[in-house]
Amino acid sequence: MENNEKQTYTAGLVVGILSIPCGILIAITGWILGIIGIVINSTNKNTKNTTAGLVLSIIGLVLSIINSFLGVLLMTR
């Protein structure tokens, strides 16, 4: 494994991890990090780190969507 590939795997995993708390606290940041994490991890499907990063990015994106929906719902009431 080259050093550049290892950095890409690590970056995808870190972005996936960060998308979860950002998705809960700040929805727009969670949206952005979730999408970036999905793109990074989708381009490299070779290791367990990319699979974990992809799953974490999807979870962060879903939490961001739920947070956005609840924010709109609470603002309309």
N, C-alpha and C positions, 0 to 999 in steps of 0.2 A: 504494500500500500504506500503510495506516495504521500509526502507531507501535505501537499495541496489538497488531496482527497480527504485526508484526516481532518484538516481545518474546515472543509465544507461540511463533513459529517458533524463535527462539533458545533459549528455555527447553526446548522439546522436543528440540532437538539436543544441548544440554548434558546433559540427563538421560539421553539415549541414550548419549552418550560416557561418562558416569560409571557407567552400569550395567555396562559391561564389566569394568573393574578390580574393582568391588565384587562382581560375580558370581564372579570368580576368588578374591578374598580372603575376603569375608564373604558367604555365600550368601543370607542373609535380606535383607540390604541390596540385593543384586543383584535379588532377586525384586521387592522393593518399587519400586526405581527402574525396572526393566524394565516393570512393569505401568503405572506412572505415565507413563513415556515412550510406551508404546503408546497409552494413552488420550489424552494430549496431542496426539500426532502423528496419531491417527486422526480427530480432530475437524477438523483443518485439512489438507486434501489438495491445497493449491494450488501449493506450490513444491518445489524440489529439496531444500530443507532439511528439510521434513517427511518426504520419502521417505527421506533419509539418516538422520534421527533415528529413524524407524520401524524401519529395518533394524538400526541399532545397538541399539535397545531390544530387538528380538527376539533378536539375538545375545547381549546381556547376560542376557536371561531364560533362554535355552538354556544358557549357561554356568553360571548359577545352579542350574538343574535338575540338570545334570551334577555340579556340585560337591556339591549336597545328596545326590544318589544315591551318589556315591563316599564321602562322609562317613558315611552310614548303612552302606554296605557294609563300610567299614574298621572301624567300631565293632562290628559283629557278629562279626568274626573274631577 
